[in-house]
Every structure is written in C-alpha cells, then in structure tokens.
Amino acid sequence: MWIWQQQNWPNFEYDLDKILPSLEMAIRNISPLMALANQLDETKRLQLESQVLLEEALSTAKIEGELLDRESVCSSIANRLGIEQTTQSSKSSQAFIDVLLESIRSANQPLKESDLFKWQHMLFIEKPMLHDLIIGDYRHDTMQVVSGRHGKQTIHFEAPCSNRQCVQQEMNTFFDYLNSAGVLSGYIKAAIAKFWFVTIHPFDDGNGRFSRIIAERLLVKADNTTLRLYSLSTEIEKHRNDYYKILERTQKGNLNLTEWIIWFLNTIAASAEASLSKLQKIQQSTLFWDRNRDINLNKRQRKLITRLLQTHDFAEGVSRRKYKNLVGASDATSARDLKELLKLGILKVEGAGRSTKYFII
C-alpha cells in the first residue's frame, strides 16, 4: 500500500516532541548565518547568494542526472543579480536560475497552478528528447518510478491518479495547504510540502526539481528574507542515497511523516552550517582584497585566488597541474604564475617535487 492509498490521505501526522530537537538545531544554525549576512553590505550579500544559487543549480542538476557547466551557471547568476559583467550563459542554466529567483523573490505571494505551468515551460525551453512529454500542464497518465532492466524492474513508487482531472484535484488540495497560514513552523511546512509534491508527481518531468524549488520558496518565508543564504539541494545531493531511501520508505508508509521531517530539518541545519563557512570565506576574501588592492595580478592568477578564497575546491592545496587545468595555461606559464604569487607572499608552498601544493596565506 502506497501512502496515498491510506484512508485519511493527505492528512499527515507527526510527533512534535520528536521533531523539536531537530527544529531547534536548524534554527540555531540559521540564526547566526542570518545575523552575519545582515551585517554585510548589499554587494557582499549578493555575492553570498550567488554562491548559494550556484551550488543549488549544480546540485539539483546532479540529482536529476544532469551536468551543468559551472562557468555558464556563474554567468547566468551574475547576469540576473547584476553583480558583474559576464560571458554568455547557456539557455538551460539561465532558465533554472530565472525560475529559482522568480520563485524566491515572490515567496510572499500565493503560489498558483499557472506559476508552475509557466516555470515548467521555462525549464524545458530546449525541446525534450522524448517528444510525447507534456510540458506546461499536468500529466494525463499513470506514473511509476522504476529501476532495472526490462523484465527485472523494481517499482520504487507509484504516484496517485491515472488522469489529469485526478491530478488537478490532488494539486488543488496541495495549493490550499501551501497557501494557508495554519502551520506551526515554516520549516516543518517546507518539509511536508516537498514530500507531498514529489509524491503527487503532477508532471511528466521535473517533479524533483520543482519539489526543491517549492521547499526553497517556503524556507525563504520561514527565514523572513528574500535571499537564499543556504542550499537545500547541495546537502541532498551529498547524501543522495539516504534521500532516496527515506523518501521511498515514507512513500510506502503510513501518514506519519515524523522521520521524514526530522531528516529534512537535519538537512537544513547542515546546509546552514556549511553556508556559514562560506560567509566566513567571503569575509576572508574581503580582507584579502583590501590588503592586496595595489598588487597587479593577471587574469589567470585572479581566477585561482578567487577560487581559493570562495570555495573549498582546493582545500588540500593546488598543484601546478591543477592550476594549469584551471586556467588553461602551458607548463611554463603556470610555473611562472605560481612563482610570482609565492614571491608576492600571496601563496605558500608545502611538499616537494610532484607532491608540491600551494595554499593561500
């Protein structure tokens, strides 16, 4: 029996006493992040949000089995936030950023069916390979999540409804809940809404993406801000197997969502904690450029320093080979660039020979 076959569907239940410790931890991790963000000027807040949106876009694509070009997504975000002049971005990355930002910035308005239809058209601006997919409307047929080869397939989940009218009725109930005010906590509401939407699975494609977009939208309201300062999809992607396991287990269970909500709140707490570290990196970056504003660096060197300051990509140091691949330079140019950065006192070196690694000071 699937959860939607339960007699009282969709009257979900949860044990608040069991949930409270995770809810308190999530709020405890979010609070200092919001406090520090409020101390930043508008440019720095947008810089932090741009990093969060970048991770959100890349991670949600990975969850769906897609890969987006990092530089293209960066360009899309910068163009939309107006934080810098950038190169051309791809249609797919621009579309996702447009949908996510539109959803976030309109979080205080009721979400409507027409919004979802519009956003699905935006997300699928490039024609799907399967031409019979319905885009911009609810599905008209049954839907199952299966794995394995033909003849030995495992059905992980079957969604309610085998026709559009039924799907619309399910979604009408969902919208009533989503746009209502009678929920104890916005964070709990986000947990329930994400699970509920992906369980209805109203579209032929993009349901997982939309469930996370809706959750992010509700988290904006819960945080009482119009900025995204932590990324839900990044944490989900890190623990993708756990996500699918608890989702499948809950969809096969009764109407009690306690375990799911605890998992969701713990994911938020971890995401906020990781984002706080990024915020501290932004502060470090600000201090670095203030300290080194008079130093002339070439475009390649600036790209490396920016990556070292803003990400954990090279937490274990960057080798000359990694630098070469990052900036697309020759061995001789890479060696010269790194030697100059050492001489300027911007980088320090550890190890020797092939084990040589460079770290920012």
Secondary structure, 3 states (H helix, E strand, C coil): CCHHHCCCCCCCECCHHHHHHHHHHHHHHHHHHHHHHHHCCHHHHHHHHHHHHHHHHHHHHHHCCCCCCHHHHHHHHHHHHCCCCCCCCCHHHHHHHHHHHHHHHCCCCCCCHHHHHHHHHHHCCCCCCCCCCCCCCCCCCCCEEEECCCCCCEEEEECCCCCHHHHHHHHHHHHHHHCCCCCCCHHHHHHHHHHHHHHHCCCCCCHHHHHHHHHHHHHHHHHCCCCCCCCHHHHHHHCHHHHHHHHHHHHCCCCECHHHHHHHHHHHHHHHHHHHHHHHHHHHHHHHHHHCCCCCCCHHHHHHHHHHHHCCCCCCCECHHHHHHHHCCCHHHHHHHHHHHHHCCCEEEECCHHHCEEEEC
